[in-house]
Amino acid sequence: MKVSELAKAAGVTAETVRHYVREGLLHPERHPDNGYQLFAHEDLERLRFIQRARTLGFGVAEIRDILDHADHGDSPCPMVRDLLASRLPHIRSRIAELQALAERMERALDAWAEMPDGTPDGHSLCRLIESFPEPLHADASDKETP
């Protein structure tokens, strides 16, 4: 299979396939005459594995480690369990932060429903935001996120 054929079979873009090749997750053969990358059925299975791992939140470097273990005949399953178990508390915390943000946004929209718009006058930039109460204390949900 060529790049485009593998991509179509896996439901991804050709650029995604090329990215995984550059990252060392897929190892195509080269056609001797034209240099095209050629993929076997095993590459399709590997690409589907990569997609499943990405769905579970694994990054490219982690997937590379998982595949490296498997390629060397070692079970990556203990490492996979440990990675997810260590990441899950952070994800749950992040969900709580986002839920708190959504609640603040809903309160703001409710409070602003009847407020008129205003133009900046040198003392006020946006009355809507300025009318929202300042936080009483800094907590994890008020941290800036990039």
N, CA, C and O atoms as CSV, one atom per row, in Angstrom:
chain,resi,resn,atom,element,x,y,z
A,1,MET,N,N,0.838,-1.185,0.000
A,1,MET,CA,C,0.000,0.000,0.000
A,1,MET,C,C,0.879,1.242,0.000
A,1,MET,O,O,1.925,1.290,0.646
A,2,LYS,N,N,0.425,2.239,-0.739
A,2,LYS,CA,C,1.076,3.548,-0.698
A,2,LYS,C,C,0.501,4.343,0.470
A,2,LYS,O,O,-0.464,3.928,1.112
A,3,VAL,N,N,1.118,5.500,0.732
A,3,VAL,CA,C,0.693,6.352,1.837
A,3,VAL,C,C,-0.799,6.646,1.751
A,3,VAL,O,O,-1.524,6.477,2.731
A,4,SER,N,N,-1.257,7.083,0.587
A,4,SER,CA,C,-2.663,7.469,0.440
A,4,SER,C,C,-3.594,6.279,0.648
A,4,SER,O,O,-4.685,6.438,1.196
A,5,GLU,N,N,-3.183,5.108,0.225
A,5,GLU,CA,C,-4.011,3.915,0.410
A,5,GLU,C,C,-4.092,3.529,1.891
A,5,GLU,O,O,-5.163,3.178,2.387
A,6,LEU,N,N,-2.976,3.594,2.581
A,6,LEU,CA,C,-2.967,3.294,4.013
A,6,LEU,C,C,-3.830,4.306,4.762
A,6,LEU,O,O,-4.611,3.942,5.641
A,7,ALA,N,N,-3.679,5.567,4.405
A,7,ALA,CA,C,-4.456,6.617,5.061
A,7,ALA,C,C,-5.951,6.380,4.866
A,7,ALA,O,O,-6.731,6.474,5.815
A,8,LYS,N,N,-6.339,6.077,3.652
A,8,LYS,CA,C,-7.759,5.838,3.368
A,8,LYS,C,C,-8.275,4.628,4.141
A,8,LYS,O,O,-9.368,4.673,4.706
A,9,ALA,N,N,-7.506,3.560,4.168
A,9,ALA,CA,C,-7.921,2.340,4.870
A,9,ALA,C,C,-8.078,2.581,6.371
A,9,ALA,O,O,-8.914,1.953,7.019
A,10,ALA,N,N,-7.277,3.487,6.918
A,10,ALA,CA,C,-7.315,3.760,8.359
A,10,ALA,C,C,-8.227,4.931,8.708
A,10,ALA,O,O,-8.514,5.166,9.882
A,11,GLY,N,N,-8.680,5.659,7.705
A,11,GLY,CA,C,-9.545,6.804,7.967
A,11,GLY,C,C,-8.808,8.016,8.499
A,11,GLY,O,O,-9.358,8.791,9.283
A,12,VAL,N,N,-7.556,8.181,8.072
A,12,VAL,CA,C,-6.764,9.347,8.471
A,12,VAL,C,C,-6.248,10.031,7.214
A,12,VAL,O,O,-6.455,9.539,6.105
A,13,THR,N,N,-5.589,11.147,7.382
A,13,THR,CA,C,-5.013,11.833,6.230
A,13,THR,C,C,-3.642,11.254,5.902
A,13,THR,O,O,-2.998,10.622,6.740
A,14,ALA,N,N,-3.221,11.480,4.686
A,14,ALA,CA,C,-1.886,11.043,4.282
A,14,ALA,C,C,-0.826,11.746,5.120
A,14,ALA,O,O,0.213,11.162,5.430
A,15,GLU,N,N,-1.083,12.993,5.486
A,15,GLU,CA,C,-0.120,13.723,6.322
A,15,GLU,C,C,0.011,13.088,7.701
A,15,GLU,O,O,1.096,13.090,8.281
A,16,THR,N,N,-1.073,12.551,8.226
A,16,THR,CA,C,-1.007,11.848,9.508
A,16,THR,C,C,-0.081,10.640,9.390
A,16,THR,O,O,0.744,10.395,10.271
A,17,VAL,N,N,-0.220,9.893,8.305
A,17,VAL,CA,C,0.653,8.730,8.082
A,17,VAL,C,C,2.103,9.190,7.992
A,17,VAL,O,O,2.984,8.600,8.617
A,18,ARG,N,N,2.350,10.237,7.218
A,18,ARG,CA,C,3.727,10.745,7.069
A,18,ARG,C,C,4.284,11.212,8.416
A,18,ARG,O,O,5.459,10.996,8.715
A,19,HIS,N,N,3.448,11.844,9.214
A,19,HIS,CA,C,3.870,12.308,10.541
A,19,HIS,C,C,4.314,11.119,11.397
A,19,HIS,O,O,5.360,11.174,12.043
A,20,TYR,N,N,3.525,10.053,11.401
A,20,TYR,CA,C,3.881,8.880,12.199
A,20,TYR,C,C,5.138,8.194,11.668
A,20,TYR,O,O,5.890,7.596,12.437
A,21,VAL,N,N,5.364,8.278,10.379
A,21,VAL,CA,C,6.619,7.751,9.823
A,21,VAL,C,C,7.787,8.591,10.330
A,21,VAL,O,O,8.794,8.049,10.785
A,22,ARG,N,N,7.650,9.925,10.251
A,22,ARG,CA,C,8.718,10.820,10.737
A,22,ARG,C,C,8.991,10.602,12.220
A,22,ARG,O,O,10.135,10.701,12.663
A,23,GLU,N,N,7.953,10.308,12.982
A,23,GLU,CA,C,8.094,10.094,14.421
A,23,GLU,C,C,8.606,8.696,14.759
A,23,GLU,O,O,8.856,8.392,15.925
A,24,GLY,N,N,8.761,7.860,13.760
A,24,GLY,CA,C,9.291,6.516,13.981
A,24,GLY,C,C,8.267,5.505,14.470
A,24,GLY,O,O,8.639,4.449,14.980
A,25,LEU,N,N,6.982,5.813,14.320
A,25,LEU,CA,C,5.948,4.880,14.744
A,25,LEU,C,C,5.599,3.873,13.650
A,25,LEU,O,O,5.171,2.756,13.940
A,26,LEU,N,N,5.781,4.268,12.416
A,26,LEU,CA,C,5.561,3.383,11.265
A,26,LEU,C,C,6.871,3.266,10.498
A,26,LEU,O,O,7.636,4.225,10.393
A,27,HIS,N,N,7.113,2.068,9.962
A,27,HIS,CA,C,8.380,1.812,9.274
A,27,HIS,C,C,8.118,1.213,7.894
A,27,HIS,O,O,8.188,-0.005,7.727
A,28,PRO,N,N,7.818,2.054,6.907
A,28,PRO,CA,C,7.527,1.524,5.576
A,28,PRO,C,C,8.783,1.040,4.856
A,28,PRO,O,O,9.902,1.450,5.162
A,29,GLU,N,N,8.561,0.176,3.911
A,29,GLU,CA,C,9.625,-0.219,2.984
A,29,GLU,C,C,9.667,0.837,1.886
A,29,GLU,O,O,8.736,1.630,1.740
A,30,ARG,N,N,10.742,0.844,1.121
A,30,ARG,CA,C,10.864,1.763,-0.005
A,30,ARG,C,C,10.788,0.973,-1.309
A,30,ARG,O,O,11.434,-0.065,-1.457
A,31,HIS,N,N,9.992,1.476,-2.249
A,31,HIS,CA,C,9.928,0.845,-3.573
A,31,HIS,C,C,11.279,1.054,-4.232
A,31,HIS,O,O,11.769,2.183,-4.272
A,32,PRO,N,N,11.902,-0.008,-4.754
A,32,PRO,CA,C,13.264,0.125,-5.296
A,32,PRO,C,C,13.359,1.018,-6.527
A,32,PRO,O,O,14.414,1.603,-6.771
A,33,ASP,N,N,12.296,1.139,-7.303
A,33,ASP,CA,C,12.368,1.923,-8.534
A,33,ASP,C,C,12.052,3.409,-8.338
A,33,ASP,O,O,12.718,4.274,-8.908
A,34,ASN,N,N,11.034,3.691,-7.531
A,34,ASN,CA,C,10.602,5.091,-7.425
A,34,ASN,C,C,10.748,5.685,-6.025
A,34,ASN,O,O,10.500,6.876,-5.839
A,35,GLY,N,N,11.139,4.893,-5.053
A,35,GLY,CA,C,11.344,5.389,-3.703
A,35,GLY,C,C,10.075,5.618,-2.902
A,35,GLY,O,O,10.141,6.107,-1.774
A,36,TYR,N,N,8.919,5.274,-3.461
A,36,TYR,CA,C,7.665,5.431,-2.727
A,36,TYR,C,C,7.696,4.614,-1.448
A,36,TYR,O,O,8.295,3.541,-1.390
A,37,GLN,N,N,7.043,5.139,-0.430
A,37,GLN,CA,C,6.901,4.378,0.805
A,37,GLN,C,C,5.803,3.336,0.593
A,37,GLN,O,O,4.714,3.647,0.111
A,38,LEU,N,N,6.112,2.108,0.960
A,38,LEU,CA,C,5.152,1.024,0.814
A,38,LEU,C,C,4.853,0.424,2.180
A,38,LEU,O,O,5.758,0.171,2.976
A,39,PHE,N,N,3.579,0.203,2.436
A,39,PHE,CA,C,3.126,-0.295,3.723
A,39,PHE,C,C,2.452,-1.650,3.564
A,39,PHE,O,O,1.783,-1.918,2.566
A,40,ALA,N,N,2.641,-2.490,4.561
A,40,ALA,CA,C,2.036,-3.816,4.585
A,40,ALA,C,C,0.765,-3.770,5.439
A,40,ALA,O,O,0.469,-2.762,6.082
A,41,HIS,N,N,0.025,-4.874,5.433
A,41,HIS,CA,C,-1.179,-4.974,6.252
A,41,HIS,C,C,-0.841,-4.768,7.731
A,41,HIS,O,O,-1.646,-4.205,8.473
A,42,GLU,N,N,0.328,-5.213,8.162
A,42,GLU,CA,C,0.744,-5.038,9.555
A,42,GLU,C,C,0.851,-3.553,9.908
A,42,GLU,O,O,0.596,-3.162,11.047
A,43,ASP,N,N,1.227,-2.733,8.934
A,43,ASP,CA,C,1.301,-1.287,9.178
A,43,ASP,C,C,-0.085,-0.696,9.408
A,43,ASP,O,O,-0.251,0.225,10.208
A,44,LEU,N,N,-1.083,-1.233,8.701
A,44,LEU,CA,C,-2.453,-0.791,8.921
A,44,LEU,C,C,-2.896,-1.131,10.339
A,44,LEU,O,O,-3.515,-0.307,11.012
A,45,GLU,N,N,-2.582,-2.339,10.793
A,45,GLU,CA,C,-2.922,-2.726,12.160
A,45,GLU,C,C,-2.183,-1.841,13.173
A,45,GLU,O,O,-2.752,-1.448,14.191
A,46,ARG,N,N,-0.941,-1.540,12.891
A,46,ARG,CA,C,-0.145,-0.688,13.784
A,46,ARG,C,C,-0.730,0.728,13.822
A,46,ARG,O,O,-0.802,1.345,14.885
A,47,LEU,N,N,-1.141,1.228,12.678
A,47,LEU,CA,C,-1.736,2.552,12.608
A,47,LEU,C,C,-3.054,2.584,13.382
A,47,LEU,O,O,-3.342,3.563,14.071
A,48,ARG,N,N,-3.835,1.552,13.278
A,48,ARG,CA,C,-5.082,1.477,14.050
A,48,ARG,C,C,-4.787,1.427,15.551
A,48,ARG,O,O,-5.519,2.010,16.351
A,49,PHE,N,N,-3.716,0.729,15.926
A,49,PHE,CA,C,-3.299,0.709,17.330
A,49,PHE,C,C,-2.925,2.117,17.790
A,49,PHE,O,O,-3.319,2.548,18.874
A,50,ILE,N,N,-2.169,2.824,16.968
A,50,ILE,CA,C,-1.753,4.193,17.287
A,50,ILE,C,C,-2.981,5.075,17.493
A,50,ILE,O,O,-3.028,5.873,18.428
A,51,GLN,N,N,-3.973,4.928,16.617
A,51,GLN,CA,C,-5.189,5.721,16.734
A,51,GLN,C,C,-5.909,5.418,18.052
A,51,GLN,O,O,-6.400,6.331,18.716
A,52,ARG,N,N,-5.972,4.155,18.423
A,52,ARG,CA,C,-6.620,3.792,19.689
A,52,ARG,C,C,-5.859,4.383,20.877
A,52,ARG,O,O,-6.462,4.887,21.825
A,53,ALA,N,N,-4.544,4.315,20.813
A,53,ALA,CA,C,-3.725,4.873,21.898
A,53,ALA,C,C,-3.923,6.383,21.992
A,53,ALA,O,O,-4.005,6.925,23.094
A,54,ARG,N,N,-4.001,7.065,20.857
A,54,ARG,CA,C,-4.241,8.515,20.863
A,54,ARG,C,C,-5.605,8.819,21.472
A,54,ARG,O,O,-5.759,9.800,22.200
A,55,THR,N,N,-6.596,7.978,21.175
A,55,THR,CA,C,-7.933,8.153,21.729
A,55,THR,C,C,-7.918,8.059,23.253
A,55,THR,O,O,-8.732,8.692,23.925
A,56,LEU,N,N,-7.004,7.279,23.791
A,56,LEU,CA,C,-6.873,7.144,25.244
A,56,LEU,C,C,-5.989,8.230,25.852
A,56,LEU,O,O,-5.750,8.233,27.060
A,57,GLY,N,N,-5.506,9.146,25.027
A,57,GLY,CA,C,-4.740,10.272,25.542
A,57,GLY,C,C,-3.236,10.091,25.547
A,57,GLY,O,O,-2.516,10.935,26.083
A,58,PHE,N,N,-2.746,9.011,24.963
A,58,PHE,CA,C,-1.300,8.808,24.917
A,58,PHE,C,C,-0.684,9.720,23.872
A,58,PHE,O,O,-1.243,9.917,22.793
A,59,GLY,N,N,0.476,10.276,24.205
A,59,GLY,CA,C,1.219,11.110,23.280
A,59,GLY,C,C,2.103,10.275,22.385
A,59,GLY,O,O,2.276,9.076,22.604
A,60,VAL,N,N,2.657,10.909,21.384
A,60,VAL,CA,C,3.501,10.214,20.407
A,60,VAL,C,C,4.696,9.539,21.089
A,60,VAL,O,O,5.013,8.389,20.785
A,61,ALA,N,N,5.349,10.240,21.997
A,61,ALA,CA,C,6.517,9.660,22.675
A,61,ALA,C,C,6.119,8.431,23.492
A,61,ALA,O,O,6.838,7.433,23.511
A,62,GLU,N,N,4.976,8.508,24.161
A,62,GLU,CA,C,4.513,7.357,24.942
A,62,GLU,C,C,4.165,6.182,24.030
A,62,GLU,O,O,4.473,5.029,24.331
A,63,ILE,N,N,3.525,6.495,22.924
A,63,ILE,CA,C,3.185,5.428,21.970
A,63,ILE,C,C,4.457,4.798,21.420
A,63,ILE,O,O,4.525,3.584,21.229
A,64,ARG,N,N,5.458,5.622,21.169
A,64,ARG,CA,C,6.740,5.088,20.679
A,64,ARG,C,C,7.322,4.113,21.701
A,64,ARG,O,O,7.826,3.055,21.324
A,65,ASP,N,N,7.258,4.455,22.991
A,65,ASP,CA,C,7.756,3.563,24.042
A,65,ASP,C,C,6.948,2.263,24.090
A,65,ASP,O,O,7.511,1.177,24.224
A,66,ILE,N,N,5.634,2.389,23.980
A,66,ILE,CA,C,4.773,1.209,23.998
A,66,ILE,C,C,5.116,0.288,22.837
A,66,ILE,O,O,5.276,-0.919,23.017
A,67,LEU,N,N,5.228,0.863,21.646
A,67,LEU,CA,C,5.548,0.062,20.465
A,67,LEU,C,C,6.945,-0.540,20.560
A,67,LEU,O,O,7.173,-1.668,20.122
A,68,ASP,N,N,7.876,0.214,21.132
A,68,ASP,CA,C,9.237,-0.294,21.294
A,68,ASP,C,C,9.252,-1.522,22.200
A,68,ASP,O,O,9.926,-2.510,21.910
A,69,HIS,N,N,8.507,-1.448,23.296
A,69,HIS,CA,C,8.408,-2.620,24.183
A,69,HIS,C,C,7.855,-3.818,23.400
A,69,HIS,O,O,8.413,-4.914,23.443
A,70,ALA,N,N,6.763,-3.589,22.695
A,70,ALA,CA,C,6.125,-4.679,21.953
A,70,ALA,C,C,7.041,-5.214,20.864
A,70,ALA,O,O,7.120,-6.426,20.661
A,71,ASP,N,N,7.739,-4.318,20.157
A,71,ASP,CA,C,8.641,-4.739,19.079
A,71,ASP,C,C,9.787,-5.591,19.602
A,71,ASP,O,O,10.342,-6.411,18.870
A,72,HIS,N,N,10.143,-5.398,20.876
A,72,HIS,CA,C,11.224,-6.183,21.472
A,72,HIS,C,C,10.712,-7.398,22.243
A,72,HIS,O,O,11.469,-8.056,22.956
A,73,GLY,N,N,9.412,-7.687,22.090
A,73,GLY,CA,C,8.849,-8.877,22.704
A,73,GLY,C,C,8.460,-8.722,24.163
A,73,GLY,O,O,8.113,-9.704,24.819
A,74,ASP,N,N,8.512,-7.506,24.677
A,74,ASP,CA,C,8.126,-7.247,26.062
A,74,ASP,C,C,6.689,-6.738,26.097
A,74,ASP,O,O,6.271,-6.001,25.204
A,75,SER,N,N,5.945,-7.119,27.105
A,75,SER,CA,C,4.579,-6.630,27.247
A,75,SER,C,C,4.596,-5.187,27.732
A,75,SER,O,O,5.175,-4.892,28.778
A,76,PRO,N,N,3.963,-4.277,26.977
A,76,PRO,CA,C,3.876,-2.891,27.429
A,76,PRO,C,C,2.691,-2.652,28.363
A,76,PRO,O,O,2.507,-1.541,28.859
A,77,CYS,N,N,1.895,-3.680,28.603
A,77,CYS,CA,C,0.659,-3.501,29.374
A,77,CYS,C,C,0.872,-2.920,30.770
A,77,CYS,O,O,0.121,-2.028,31.164
A,78,PRO,N,N,1.867,-3.387,31.540
A,78,PRO,CA,C,2.064,-2.763,32.865
A,78,PRO,C,C,2.366,-1.264,32.764
A,78,PRO,O,O,1.869,-0.471,33.564
A,79,MET,N,N,3.177,-0.886,31.788
A,79,MET,CA,C,3.507,0.521,31.597
A,79,MET,C,C,2.249,1.302,31.203
A,79,MET,O,O,2.036,2.418,31.678
A,80,VAL,N,N,1.424,0.723,30.342
A,80,VAL,CA,C,0.194,1.378,29.909
A,80,VAL,C,C,-0.728,1.612,31.098
A,80,VAL,O,O,-1.274,2.703,31.260
A,81,ARG,N,N,-0.897,0.600,31.919
A,81,ARG,CA,C,-1.740,0.748,33.118
A,81,ARG,C,C,-1.199,1.853,34.030
A,81,ARG,O,O,-1.955,2.699,34.507
A,82,ASP,N,N,0.109,1.836,34.266
A,82,ASP,CA,C,0.722,2.834,35.150
A,82,ASP,C,C,0.553,4.258,34.611
A,82,ASP,O,O,0.259,5.187,35.364
A,83,LEU,N,N,0.744,4.413,33.302
A,83,LEU,CA,C,0.598,5.743,32.704
A,83,LEU,C,C,-0.824,6.273,32.867
A,83,LEU,O,O,-1.026,7.422,33.262
A,84,LEU,N,N,-1.808,5.427,32.561
A,84,LEU,CA,C,-3.190,5.881,32.698
A,84,LEU,C,C,-3.554,6.135,34.149
A,84,LEU,O,O,-4.227,7.119,34.458
A,85,ALA,N,N,-3.119,5.267,35.035
A,85,ALA,CA,C,-3.439,5.437,36.452
A,85,ALA,C,C,-2.829,6.727,37.001
A,85,ALA,O,O,-3.447,7.400,37.827
A,86,SER,N,N,-1.639,7.073,36.554
A,86,SER,CA,C,-1.005,8.298,37.047
A,86,SER,C,C,-1.624,9.541,36.414
A,86,SER,O,O,-1.618,10.607,37.030
A,87,ARG,N,N,-2.146,9.431,35.225
A,87,ARG,CA,C,-2.714,10.578,34.521
A,87,ARG,C,C,-4.159,10.858,34.942
A,87,ARG,O,O,-4.591,12.010,34.916
A,88,LEU,N,N,-4.891,9.849,35.319
A,88,LEU,CA,C,-6.317,9.997,35.596
A,88,LEU,C,C,-6.636,11.047,36.665
A,88,LEU,O,O,-7.565,11.828,36.456
A,89,PRO,N,N,-5.928,11.114,37.791
A,89,PRO,CA,C,-6.245,12.164,38.774
A,89,PRO,C,C,-6.108,13.579,38.198
A,89,PRO,O,O,-6.919,14.453,38.508
A,90,HIS,N,N,-5.105,13.805,37.376
A,90,HIS,CA,C,-4.928,15.116,36.750
A,90,HIS,C,C,-6.102,15.421,35.817
A,90,HIS,O,O,-6.600,16.546,35.793
A,91,ILE,N,N,-6.535,14.435,35.061
A,91,ILE,CA,C,-7.663,14.623,34.140
A,91,ILE,C,C,-8.927,14.953,34.929
A,91,ILE,O,O,-9.679,15.853,34.555
A,92,ARG,N,N,-9.157,14.230,36.014
A,92,ARG,CA,C,-10.343,14.504,36.839
A,92,ARG,C,C,-10.276,15.916,37.433
A,92,ARG,O,O,-11.292,16.608,37.508
A,93,SER,N,N,-9.098,16.336,37.848
A,93,SER,CA,C,-8.921,17.681,38.374
A,93,SER,C,C,-9.201,18.721,37.296
A,93,SER,O,O,-9.862,19.728,37.552
A,94,ARG,N,N,-8.705,18.478,36.110
A,94,ARG,CA,C,-8.914,19.397,34.985
A,94,ARG,C,C,-10.397,19.492,34.631
A,94,ARG,O,O,-10.894,20.571,34.310
A,95,ILE,N,N,-11.097,18.368,34.688
A,95,ILE,CA,C,-12.534,18.371,34.424
A,95,ILE,C,C,-13.242,19.246,35.453
A,95,ILE,O,O,-14.123,20.030,35.101
A,96,ALA,N,N,-12.862,19.116,36.723
A,96,ALA,CA,C,-13.461,19.936,37.782
A,96,ALA,C,C,-13.187,21.419,37.531
A,96,ALA,O,O,-14.072,22.253,37.721
A,97,GLU,N,N,-11.969,21.751,37.105
A,97,GLU,CA,C,-11.626,23.138,36.793
A,97,GLU,C,C,-12.486,23.661,35.646
A,97,GLU,O,O,-12.987,24.784,35.701
A,98,LEU,N,N,-12.652,22.853,34.621
A,98,LEU,CA,C,-13.454,23.278,33.469
A,98,LEU,C,C,-14.928,23.399,33.836
A,98,LEU,O,O,-15.620,24.282,33.328
A,99,GLN,N,N,-15.418,22.522,34.711
A,99,GLN,CA,C,-16.801,22.617,35.167
A,99,GLN,C,C,-17.016,23.914,35.943
A,99,GLN,O,O,-18.031,24.588,35.768
A,100,ALA,N,N,-16.061,24.258,36.796
A,100,ALA,CA,C,-16.161,25.509,37.548
A,100,ALA,C,C,-16.135,26.706,36.598
A,100,ALA,O,O,-16.866,27.675,36.802
A,101,LEU,N,N,-15.303,26.644,35.568
A,101,LEU,CA,C,-15.248,27.711,34.575
A,101,LEU,C,C,-16.583,27.828,33.848
A,101,LEU,O,O,-17.083,28.936,33.652
A,102,ALA,N,N,-17.164,26.706,33.448
A,102,ALA,CA,C,-18.450,26.733,32.762
A,102,ALA,C,C,-19.524,27.354,33.647
A,102,ALA,O,O,-20.361,28.115,33.160
A,103,GLU,N,N,-19.511,27.043,34.929
A,103,GLU,CA,C,-20.490,27.624,35.859
A,103,GLU,C,C,-20.299,29.130,35.988
A,103,GLU,O,O,-21.277,29.876,36.032
A,104,ARG,N,N,-19.031,29.591,36.050
A,104,ARG,CA,C,-18.777,31.044,36.107
A,104,ARG,C,C,-19.272,31.718,34.829
A,104,ARG,O,O,-19.858,32.800,34.877
A,105,MET,N,N,-19.037,31.081,33.705
A,105,MET,CA,C,-19.483,31.647,32.428
A,105,MET,C,C,-21.009,31.729,32.370
A,105,MET,O,O,-21.562,32.717,31.887
A,106,GLU,N,N,-21.681,30.699,32.858
A,106,GLU,CA,C,-23.153,30.711,32.881
A,106,GLU,C,C,-23.673,31.821,33.791
A,106,GLU,O,O,-24.626,32.517,33.442
A,107,ARG,N,N,-23.042,31.989,34.970
A,107,ARG,CA,C,-23.445,33.072,35.874
A,107,ARG,C,C,-23.245,34.432,35.204
A,107,ARG,O,O,-24.086,35.323,35.326
A,108,ALA,N,N,-22.138,34.580,34.505
A,108,ALA,CA,C,-21.856,35.848,33.828
A,108,ALA,C,C,-22.894,36.115,32.744
A,108,ALA,O,O,-23.419,37.224,32.651
A,109,LEU,N,N,-23.194,35.116,31.929
A,109,LEU,CA,C,-24.184,35.315,30.872
A,109,LEU,C,C,-25.548,35.665,31.447
A,109,LEU,O,O,-26.246,36.530,30.917
A,110,ASP,N,N,-25.930,34.994,32.531
A,110,ASP,CA,C,-27.204,35.316,33.184
A,110,ASP,C,C,-27.207,36.756,33.687
A,110,ASP,O,O,-28.179,37.484,33.486
A,111,ALA,N,N,-26.123,37.164,34.339
A,111,ALA,CA,C,-26.038,38.520,34.891
A,111,ALA,C,C,-26.007,39.575,33.784
A,111,ALA,O,O,-26.500,40.686,33.977
A,112,TRP,N,N,-25.440,39.244,32.642
A,112,TRP,CA,C,-25.283,40.202,31.558
A,112,TRP,C,C,-26.487,40.267,30.620
A,112,TRP,O,O,-26.528,41.125,29.738
A,113,ALA,N,N,-27.444,39.398,30.787
A,113,ALA,CA,C,-28.553,39.297,29.847
A,113,ALA,C,C,-29.268,40.629,29.647
A,113,ALA,O,O,-29.660,40.947,28.524
A,114,GLU,N,N,-29.444,41.402,30.688
A,114,GLU,CA,C,-30.192,42.658,30.592
A,114,GLU,C,C,-29.299,43.896,30.616
A,114,GLU,O,O,-29.797,45.021,30.583
A,115,MET,N,N,-27.985,43.692,30.673
A,115,MET,CA,C,-27.082,44.846,30.755
A,115,MET,C,C,-26.835,45.423,29.368
A,115,MET,O,O,-26.681,44.675,28.402
A,116,PRO,N,N,-26.795,46.747,29.262
A,116,PRO,CA,C,-26.511,47.361,27.965
A,116,PRO,C,C,-25.021,47.282,27.635
A,116,PRO,O,O,-24.173,47.181,28.521
A,117,ASP,N,N,-24.734,47.329,26.356
A,117,ASP,CA,C,-23.340,47.399,25.909
A,117,ASP,C,C,-22.832,48.812,26.156
A,117,ASP,O,O,-23.614,49.761,26.217
A,118,GLY,N,N,-21.554,48.940,26.293
A,118,GLY,CA,C,-20.969,50.263,26.475
A,118,GLY,C,C,-19.707,50.376,25.647
A,118,GLY,O,O,-19.133,49.366,25.240
A,119,THR,N,N,-19.279,51.581,25.401
A,119,THR,CA,C,-18.032,51.805,24.673
A,119,THR,C,C,-16.957,52.204,25.665
A,119,THR,O,O,-17.249,52.854,26.668
A,120,PRO,N,N,-15.718,51.821,25.396
A,120,PRO,CA,C,-14.625,52.212,26.295
A,120,PRO,C,C,-14.565,53.736,26.415
A,120,PRO,O,O,-14.645,54.448,25.414
A,121,ASP,N,N,-14.425,54.226,27.646
A,121,ASP,CA,C,-14.417,55.678,27.863
A,121,ASP,C,C,-13.179,56.156,28.615
A,121,ASP,O,O,-13.150,57.283,29.110
A,122,GLY,N,N,-12.168,55.316,28.702
A,122,GLY,CA,C,-10.963,55.688,29.433
A,122,GLY,C,C,-10.996,55.214,30.873
A,122,GLY,O,O,-9.948,55.070,31.503
A,123,HIS,N,N,-12.185,54.969,31.399
A,123,HIS,CA,C,-12.333,54.460,32.757
A,123,HIS,C,C,-12.854,53.029,32.750
A,123,HIS,O,O,-12.702,52.289,33.722
A,124,SER,N,N,-13.457,52.664,31.658
A,124,SER,CA,C,-14.073,51.347,31.548
A,124,SER,C,C,-13.717,50.747,30.193
A,124,SER,O,O,-13.766,51.424,29.166
A,125,LEU,N,N,-13.360,49.478,30.208
A,125,LEU,CA,C,-13.056,48.788,28.950
A,125,LEU,C,C,-14.270,48.003,28.451
A,125,LEU,O,O,-14.713,48.171,27.315
A,126,CYS,N,N,-14.787,47.159,29.310
A,126,CYS,CA,C,-15.988,46.389,28.998
A,126,CYS,C,C,-16.774,46.238,30.288
A,126,CYS,O,O,-16.364,45.516,31.198
A,127,ARG,N,N,-17.898,46.921,30.358
A,127,ARG,CA,C,-18.693,46.931,31.593
A,127,ARG,C,C,-19.144,45.543,31.999
A,127,ARG,O,O,-19.319,45.262,33.185
A,128,LEU,N,N,-19.328,44.689,31.033
A,128,LEU,CA,C,-19.781,43.337,31.349
A,128,LEU,C,C,-18.752,42.627,32.231
A,128,LEU,O,O,-19.084,42.125,33.305
A,129,ILE,N,N,-17.514,42.594,31.770
A,129,ILE,CA,C,-16.462,41.919,32.540
A,129,ILE,C,C,-16.196,42.651,33.847
A,129,ILE,O,O,-16.013,42.024,34.891
A,130,GLU,N,N,-16.176,43.970,33.786
A,130,GLU,CA,C,-15.896,44.757,34.988
A,130,GLU,C,C,-16.989,44.616,36.041
A,130,GLU,O,O,-16.729,44.809,37.228
A,131,SER,N,N,-18.199,44.284,35.623
A,131,SER,CA,C,-19.291,44.106,36.588
A,131,SER,C,C,-19.242,42.741,37.260
A,131,SER,O,O,-19.894,42.523,38.281
A,132,PHE,N,N,-18.478,41.834,36.693
A,132,PHE,CA,C,-18.403,40.495,37.276
A,132,PHE,C,C,-17.580,40.565,38.551
A,132,PHE,O,O,-16.516,41.184,38.561
A,133,PRO,N,N,-18.052,39.941,39.634
A,133,PRO,CA,C,-17.316,40.046,40.906
A,133,PRO,C,C,-15.909,39.472,40.817
A,133,PRO,O,O,-15.659,38.458,40.165
A,134,GLU,N,N,-15.003,40.160,41.499
A,134,GLU,CA,C,-13.625,39.657,41.560
A,134,GLU,C,C,-13.597,38.398,42.405
A,134,GLU,O,O,-14.411,38.240,43.315
A,135,PRO,N,N,-12.663,37.501,42.110
A,135,PRO,CA,C,-12.563,36.293,42.943
A,135,PRO,C,C,-12.167,36.672,44.370
A,135,PRO,O,O,-11.329,37.547,44.586
A,136,LEU,N,N,-12.776,36.006,45.323
A,136,LEU,CA,C,-12.458,36.269,46.725
A,136,LEU,C,C,-11.106,35.710,47.107
A,136,LEU,O,O,-10.435,36.242,47.991
A,137,HIS,N,N,-10.708,34.650,46.453
A,137,HIS,CA,C,-9.405,34.037,46.716
A,137,HIS,C,C,-8.942,33.334,45.455
A,137,HIS,O,O,-9.754,32.905,44.635
A,138,ALA,N,N,-7.664,33.224,45.310
A,138,ALA,CA,C,-7.105,32.516,44.162
A,138,ALA,C,C,-7.234,31.032,44.415
A,138,ALA,O,O,-6.823,30.527,45.459
A,139,ASP,N,N,-7.807,30.340,43.451
A,139,ASP,CA,C,-7.847,28.884,43.562
A,139,ASP,C,C,-7.392,28.271,42.247
A,139,ASP,O,O,-7.108,28.987,41.287
A,140,ALA,N,N,-7.326,26.975,42.205
A,140,ALA,CA,C,-6.783,26.273,41.034
A,140,ALA,C,C,-7.570,26.585,39.777
A,140,ALA,O,O,-7.007,26.566,38.682
A,141,SER,N,N,-8.864,26.873,39.905
A,141,SER,CA,C,-9.672,27.109,38.710
A,141,SER,C,C,-9.432,28.489,38.113
A,141,SER,O,O,-9.889,28.760,37.002
A,142,ASP,N,N,-8.726,29.371,38.823
A,142,ASP,CA,C,-8.459,30.698,38.321
A,142,ASP,C,C,-7.081,30.826,37.681
A,142,ASP,O,O,-6.697,31.914,37.253
A,143,LYS,N,N,-6.346,29.740,37.613
A,143,LYS,CA,C,-5.026,29.787,36.990
A,143,LYS,C,C,-5.174,30.058,35.515
A,143,LYS,O,O,-6.111,29.587,34.870
A,144,GLU,N,N,-4.232,30.829,34.985
A,144,GLU,CA,C,-4.243,31.070,33.537
A,144,GLU,C,C,-3.832,29.819,32.827
A,144,GLU,O,O,-2.930,29.098,33.256
A,145,THR,N,N,-4.519,29.568,31.715
A,145,THR,CA,C,-4.139,28.442,30.866
A,145,THR,C,C,-3.770,29.004,29.503
A,145,THR,O,O,-4.428,29.914,28.999
A,146,PRO,N,N,-2.724,28.461,28.914
A,146,PRO,CA,C,-2.315,28.981,27.607
A,146,PRO,C,C,-3.331,28.683,26.542
A,146,PRO,O,O,-3.138,29.053,25.384
